[in-house]
Amino acid sequence: MRTTCLVLITVMLAFAAGETRTAAQYKAIAGKLIDAALRDDAGLNRLEYLCYRIGNRPSGSESLDRAISWSADQMKAAGLENVRTIPVKVAHWVRGAESAEMLEPMRKKIYMLGLGGSPSTPKEGVEADVVAVSNFEELRKLGRPGVQGRIVLFDAPFVSYDQTVEYRSDGPARAQALGAVGALVRSITPRSLRDPHTGATGWGAARPNIPAAAVSVEDAIWMHHLTASGERVRVRLRMEAHFEPDADSADVMGEIPGRELKNEVVVIGGHIDSWDVGMGAHDDGAGVMAALEAAALIRQLGLHPRRTIRVVFWTDEENGGRGGAAYRDWAQRPGERHIAAIEMDGGAEKPIGFDLSITPRRPHSAVKSIRGSFNITQPDMFAKATAIANLLSRIGANQLLPGNGEADIEPLMAEGVPGFGLRTTMTHYWDYHHTEADTFDKIVPDDFRRCAAAIAVMSYVLADWP
């Protein structure tokens, strides 16, 4: 065993040394891409137009349709080739009018946003006493006797998004299973200015029968404090939320065809849809516009990589991820294989680097052409990506860590395609996430430019690697 480990370490060190030497050949080109990105305004101008002139882009909406059409035009204007759309049927959830009010021990407005996928209340609303829990174990201990006929409030303090979001995604279904008539979820954020954060909730195999809404952190703490003090807290919840029939939508894509290996693809992008609040600036207008600008800069500098760089704006990330699955299915074309997938969906704050996943997730046996396109047992990908990331030291985006990629590239990652997620400081991202405050004024221009630079360098060097 010890001999095997020593051999493996020796092989890895050899790979790392070789990849570092190869990456060094791209130092001048990386510098030119960074210089071009840091003085560029075109990407910001596109993002500003998307936010102010088109606005938020929920799945199934007219504004998303306009964004898709406009995006195809922008790809053509940026010089991308083979611009096209892939039809996708998407969920069409409509919020409608909604409100929440405390009736006892005092009358007061509760700041709320319905959760995506929630059903409506009766016209007169749902009125019930509130029972508050901090975690699922407390809910389990209450059981049906403590939950039946009540509205369950999940007041779970923010630990991390991945850990805390389960109360939004799973909480309402668990409350319904115990006989609750409604569910309120503390917004998934570490900070709040009485602003509720929406997001999707799931129901598993159960039919959703109870309304579910996010409430501001302040209101969640307040109601929990009152119930813990022995006060009766009674709330009326009114929601018109409902699903329309599935709607027509599309992924948008354009390419820089490879000069030698056109059928080997590095795909970059983000999701064009957003929630129906704010402008979808950080989530994920910035991601799609930074990816487009990265490709545009590569074109402007006259660079022509060996492999194809494909820019994709995925649809329906927020409401089910059908765009990512549709792209995976479309990519079953004979002979085509994906070398890497890069997505930016964590806001446009200062980039610190990338995470990389090279472990297959949720295999999809129907995809034959992607499977096997990258041998995940190869020990060189992490070394190669680390060497490329070092070219971004100048802008502080040189970290490379094991990670999970992003949602839209998960279907590709499930087949063994290496998945990169651009990582930023995320100092304020969770403050704006899924709220009315996710607007263009929250974008820091130089941070956005650095994000575009990071994507440009990583994608170009991967695509051109000997």
N, C-alpha and C positions, 0 to 999 in steps of 0.2 A: 504493500500500500504506500509506504514511504517513497519507494522508488518511482511508483506511478505519479505521485504528487510532484516529485522533483522534475520528472520528465515534462509534466503538464506545465509547470511554472517556467521551465526552460523554453518550451514552445511558445508560451504566451509572451515572454520577454523578447523572443526573437521576432514574433509578429509585431509587437509594439515598436521595436526599433525600426523595422522595415516600413511600417505605416507612417512613422514620424518622418522618415526620410522622404517618402512619397508626398506626404502632405506639405512638406517644406517647399516643394516645387510650385505650390499654389499660393505662396505667401504674397506675391506681387498682385495676382489676380484678386485675392481676397481683399487686399488693401484698396484696390480700385473699386470693388463692389461696396465696401464700407464707405469710402469717400463719396461715391455717388449717392448712396442711401442717405447719408447725413446731410446732404445739401438738397435733397429731393422734396418737392412739395406736391407732386402729382398724386401720390397715394393719399396724403392727407386731404387733398381737395376732393378726391373720390369719396373718401369716408365722410367728409362733411356733407356732400350732396346726398349720400345714402341716408344719413341720419336726419338732416333737416328737410330734405325735399321728398323723401319716401317714408321715413319714419320706421316705427316698429313693424315687424313682418311675421305675424303668427301664421302657422301652417293653415293653408286653405283660404287665406285672405287675399283680397285684391291687391293690397300693398306688397305682398310677397310675389304675386304674379308680376307686378311692375318691376320689382327689384331683380327678378330673374331675367326679364327681357333687357333691362338696362345693363345688367352685368355682362350679358353676352356681347352687347355693343361695346362695353368697356374693354373686354378681352380683345376684341378685334382692333379697337383703337390703340391698344398697347402693343400690337404687332404679333399677337399669338395666332397660331395656325390651327386648323381643324376645330374651330369653335363650334360647339354643338350643345344640345340639351338632351338629357336622358329622362324620359317621362317617369314620374313616380306618383302613385296614388297615396295621399297623405290624410291623416286624421284631421278633422275640422271641428275643434272644440271652440265654442263661443261663450264668452264670459257673461254678457248681459249685465243688467243692473244688479247690484249686490250691496248689502250693508249688514252690520252687526251692532247690537246695542245691549248694554248692560241694563237690566230692569231692576235688579236688587243686588246689593243693598242701596243702590242709588241708580239714577238714570244717567247714562253716559255713553257717548259714542265709543266704539271699539274700532281701531284702525286695522283693516283686514284686506286681504286679496284672496279670492277663491283659488283653490289649487286646480291645476289642469287635470281634466278627467273627472272632476266632481260633477255629480248630478245637481239638479235644481232642488229647491225647497218648494212646498206648496205656496200658493200665492200669498197667503197670510204669514208665511215663514214657519220656522221651527222654533219653539220656545221651550226651554228646559233648564234644569239646574246643571251647574258645571261641577264636574269632578276632575281634579288636577293630579297629574302624575309627572314624575321627573324622568322615568325610564319604563321600559317594558316590564321589568320585574314587578314594579309597583302596580302596573295594570293587571298583571297576572294574579297578584294577591287579592286585588279587588274582586276579580271574577265577575260572573254575570250578576250576582246580587248587588255589587257596588256600582255597576255600569249601566244596567238595564234602564232605558228611558231617559238617560242623561246625555249631556254633551261632554265628551272627554277632551280635556286640554292637556296636550303634551308640552310641558315646560322643561325641555331638555337644554341645558346650557351648551353653548358651542364649544366643542373640543377640536374637531377638524371637520372639514366638509364631508369627507368620506364616512367618518364615524357618526356625525350628527344627522346627516340627510336621511338616514333610515327612518327617523320619526315622521318625516314628510312622506317618504315613499311607501312605508309599510304601516304607519300608525293608524290612518283612517280605516283600513281594512281590518286591522286587529280590533279596533273599537267596535266596528260594525258586527264582528263575529260574536261579541259579548253583549249585543243588544243596545248599543249606543244609538242615539238618534242624530248625532252630529259629531264632528271632530274639529278641533282647533289646534293648530300646530304653531309653536313659537318659531318665528322666522329664523332661518339657518344663516346666521351671521354673528360675528363676534361683537359688532357695534351697531347701534341703532339710534336714529333720531325720529322715533315713532313711525318709521317707514316699514311696512310689511313687504316680505319677499315671497313672491309666488314660486311656482315650480310644479312639476308633475307628481301625481300620486298614483299608486298602482293598487289594483284590486285582486290580482291573481285570478283564480277561477271564479271568484265570487262576482255577482252582479252588484254594481255600486248602487246602494239604496240610501246612503246618508250623505248630506252635504259636508264638504271639507274645505277649510280655509286656513290660510296663514294669518297670524296676528302679529303685531309689532312685539318686539322684545319687552318693551315697557308694559304693554297691556297683559302679556302673558305672566310676567312677574307679579303684577298687581293683582290679577285674579287668583293666582296661586297663593299669594300672601293672605288674601281674604279668606279663602277656603281653609287654609292651614290654621287661621285664627278662629275658626268655627263659624264664620259668617256664611249665610246662604247666598250664593252667587247665581243669579238667574239671567240668562242671555236669550235674546231673540236674534236668529240668523235668517236673513232673506237672500236668496240667490236665484238667478234666472239661468244659470249655467246649463248648457246642453251640447250635445253633438249634432252637427249637421252630417249629411252623407259625406263619405270620403270625397276629397277634392283632387282635381288634377294639379300636379306641381311638377318640378323638374330639378335635377342636378344640372349645373352649368360647368362646362369644361373647355379649356383651350390648351394648346401645346407649344412647346419649342421642340420640334422633332430632332431626335438624335442624328448626328452626322454619320455614325457607323452602326450603332445598335438601336435602331428605331423601336424595336419591340421590347426593349428593356426600359422600364419606366420608374422614375422617381416621381411620386405624386405628392403635391403640396396643396394645402388649402385650409378651409374652415367651414362653418355652416352659415348659410345665408339667411335662414329663418331666425326668429327671435320670439320672445314672449310679447304679449300685447300691451306691455307697459314700457315706459321710457322710450328710447330710440334703438336699443340693441347696439349701442356703441362699442362697449368693451366685449359684450357677449352677443354676437361674435362678428359684428361689422368690422372691427379692427382686424380680426383674424383673416377674413377673406380679402380685405383690401391690402393687408401687408403681404399676403402670399402673391396676389396679383402684381403688386409693385416689385416684389423680388424678381419675378419673371421678367417684368418690363425692364428692369435695370440690366438684367443679363442680356436682353435683346439690344438695349441701347449701347452697351459696351461692345457689341459685335461678337459676343462669346457664343460658341456653338458646341455644346457638350456632346460627348460620344453617345450618351443615352438620351432618351426623351424625358423632358421635364413636363409634367402635366399638372396644370392648375385646376382644381375642382372646388366648386362651391356646393357643398352638400345641403340638401333640404331636409326639413323635418327632424332635426336633431333634438329639439326640445320636446316634441310630442310623440316620439316613438322610434326615431332613428331609421326610418324607412329609406332615407336618401343614401346612407352608408351601405345598407344592404343592397339597394338597387345598383349602386356603382360596382359592388363586388360581383353581382350577377352579370352585369354588362361586361366586366373584365374577363369573362370566360372565353374570350376570343382566342382561337388557336395560335400558339406561338408567342403570345404576349406574356411577359412575366414582370412582376413588380420587384424592384431591387430594394425599395424603401418607401415608407409612407410618412409624411410629416404634416402634423396639424397644429395650428395655433388656436386654442380655445380657452385661454386662461387670462384674457385681458391684455391690454397693451401697455402695461407698466414696464419699467426697465428690465430687459431680459438678463437672465443670469446663466442661461445655457439650455440644455435639452435633457429630457429623460428618454431612455431607450428601453423598449421591450423587445426581446427576441424569443419569447416563449409563446407558442400557439395558445390561443384562447377560444373556447367554445367552437371546436372544429365543425365545419360545414362541409359534409362529404360531397355535396353536389359540385363544388368548385374544383375542377381538375387542373385547369391551366395554371392557377396560382399555387396550388399545393405543390411543393417540391421545387418551387422557383428559387427558394433560398434555403440552404441547409442550416438549420438552427444550431447544429452541433459545431459549425465552423467557429473557431475561437477568435477569428480576426475582426469580426464586425465591431465589437466594443472597442478594440484597439484602434481600428480605422476611424470610428466616429470620434473617439477621444482626440486623435491627432488632428482631425478636421476642426473640432471645437476649439483647439488651442489657437487656431487662426483667428479666433474671435476674442482673444485676450484683450485687445486694445479697447473694446467696448464692454468688457466685463462679462461677456456671455460665453465663457469658456468651460463652464461646468458640464459634465456628462455623468448622469446618475442612472442606475436601474430604475425603471418606472413602468407606467401603465399606458403610455400613449394618450389618445383621446377617443371619444365615443365614436366619431364617424369613421375612424380607421380600424376600429375593433374587428369588423368583419374580415378585413385583410389580415390583421394580426392573428386572427384565429387560424389562418392558413399558413402561418410561419413567416409572413412578411414583417421585417423589422419595423417597429412603429416608434416614431419620434414625437414627443410633445414639447413644444417650446415652453420653457419655464421662465416666469418673471418673478419679481420680488413679491407681487400680490399684496402690497402694503394696504391697498384700499379696495381691492377687487371685490371682496365679500361684502363691503359696505354698499356697493352699487348693484350687485348681482341680482337679477330678476326683479328689479324695482323700477319705479318711476324715475329714479335718479341716474339710470344708466344712459346718459346723454353725452353728446359730443364734447361739451365743455369739460368733461372729466378726462379727456384724452390729452396727455402731455406730448406735444409734437416730437421732441427729441427722443422720447422713449419709444414712440411709434416707429420712428425712423430706425432706431436700433433693432427693433423687432424685425423689420423688413430686411435689414442688413444681415441679421443672423440667419434668416430663412434663405436668403440669396446665397450666402457662402456655403451653408450646409448642403443645400440642394444641388448647387452647381458642382461642387467638388465630388459629391457622391455620384452624380450623373457622369462626370468626366473621368473618374478614377480609372487608371489603366487596367 
